[in-house]
């Protein structure tokens, strides 16, 4: 999932397993399928680097590095990853006038997509089954609630910079925005867990799909993606 605007998220990961950014930051560090290293070992390695000790002293008042401070530092950096200077943001502040295609895309988006992706953040803090499968192999939040009606329900992601973040869906099965449009237009699969407002395909015309994509491209924030503050500090 995108790391954009995480400071406004309450539940993290596709299945909402982490409450807050500190928990989110810890998970990939220690999980055996990701970095697979305990916070204790990570702290020992960072303590061996005087540059990191100096940085931790600057922030925390002393040069002691431990697991708690590591996840706090990562989470605090993630809170700075704010994207708010796209064409869409400038449109909302009346600093950009969309062209005709973009305006039609905005209207279509408000009609069909607002239930999940409405508001300036382009997501709501909700979990939905969007009809990818008749029976989802991945339980989603059902792994925690135990409810079959939650099977295949995943966290609604932000759409900011969506043009740049392929592949799409929780498992990356869709490669292009055009294919995303095709899914919602024609390929929604029914199931007991399917979110109620998605019971029918949208049946979009080719032009409407193109107009929706024109709007989605308005969410690309070039200032954010080129911000040197978010680049590797050693490069």
Beta strands, then each sheet from edge to edge (+ up, - down):
strand 1: 11-12
strand 2: 18-19
strand 3: 127-128
strand 4: 154-155
sheet 1: 1+ 2-
sheet 2: 3+ 4-
end
